[in-house]
């Protein structure tokens, strides 16, 4: 429950930054949270957007005395050009 409370602020910051994904011209979202495992999945239209979102996450973590484990970061590109 505490994870969800902390992450609500982060989700709002990510949404307000204007990043996220569209699927068939419909906004899908910015991130998915797995509260049981304390994992976050960031969704964006480009690698540059993901980098900017990670920066927002890092700034948030510093502000709230949290730490994201960067060694667990994984990036996956999906689409016709990235088979």
C-alpha positions as CSV (number, residue, x, y, z in Angstrom):
1,X,0.0,0.0,0.0
2,X,2.8,2.4,0.8
3,X,4.4,1.7,-2.6
4,X,1.1,2.8,-4.3
5,X,1.0,6.0,-2.2
6,X,4.6,7.0,-3.2
7,X,4.1,6.0,-6.8
8,X,1.0,8.1,-7.3
9,X,3.0,11.3,-7.2
10,X,5.5,9.8,-9.6
11,X,2.8,8.7,-12.0
12,X,1.3,12.2,-12.0
13,X,4.7,13.7,-12.8
14,X,5.3,11.4,-15.7
15,X,1.8,12.1,-17.1
16,X,2.2,15.8,-16.7
17,X,5.5,15.6,-18.7
18,X,3.5,14.4,-21.7
19,X,5.2,11.1,-22.4
20,X,3.4,7.8,-23.0
21,X,2.1,5.6,-25.8
22,X,-0.7,5.8,-28.2
23,X,-2.2,2.7,-29.7
24,X,-4.4,3.3,-32.8
25,X,-4.6,7.0,-31.9
26,X,-5.7,6.2,-28.3
27,X,-3.6,7.1,-25.3
28,X,-2.6,3.9,-23.5
29,X,-0.6,5.2,-20.6
30,X,2.7,6.2,-19.2
31,X,3.6,3.4,-16.8
32,X,2.4,0.1,-15.3
33,X,3.1,-0.7,-11.7
34,X,3.5,-4.1,-10.1
35,X,3.0,-3.3,-6.4
36,X,3.6,-6.8,-5.3
37,X,7.1,-6.9,-6.8
38,X,7.7,-3.1,-6.6
39,X,8.4,-3.0,-10.3
40,X,7.6,-0.2,-12.8
41,X,7.2,-0.5,-16.6
42,X,7.6,2.8,-18.5
43,X,5.9,3.1,-21.8
44,X,6.9,5.7,-24.4
45,X,7.0,6.2,-28.2
46,X,10.8,6.6,-28.4
47,X,14.0,5.8,-26.6
48,X,14.6,9.5,-26.0
49,X,11.2,9.7,-24.2
50,X,12.2,6.8,-22.1
51,X,15.5,8.6,-21.2
52,X,13.6,11.7,-20.1
53,X,11.1,9.5,-18.1
54,X,14.0,7.8,-16.3
55,X,15.4,11.3,-15.5
56,X,12.0,12.2,-13.9
57,X,12.1,8.9,-11.9
58,X,15.7,9.6,-10.7
59,X,14.8,13.1,-9.7
60,X,11.8,11.8,-7.8
61,X,13.8,9.2,-6.1
62,X,16.3,11.7,-4.9
63,X,13.6,14.1,-3.7
64,X,11.8,11.3,-1.7
65,X,14.9,9.5,-0.4
66,X,14.3,6.4,-2.6
67,X,16.5,4.5,-5.0
68,X,15.8,2.8,-8.3
69,X,18.2,0.0,-9.0
70,X,19.7,0.9,-12.3
71,X,21.3,-2.5,-12.9
72,X,17.7,-3.9,-13.3
73,X,16.8,-1.4,-16.1
74,X,15.8,-3.1,-19.3
75,X,14.7,-1.4,-22.5
76,X,12.7,-3.2,-25.2
77,X,11.9,-1.7,-28.6
78,X,8.8,-3.0,-30.4
79,X,7.6,-2.4,-33.9
80,X,8.1,-3.1,-37.6
81,X,11.6,-1.5,-37.6
82,X,12.8,-3.3,-34.5
83,X,12.4,-7.0,-35.1
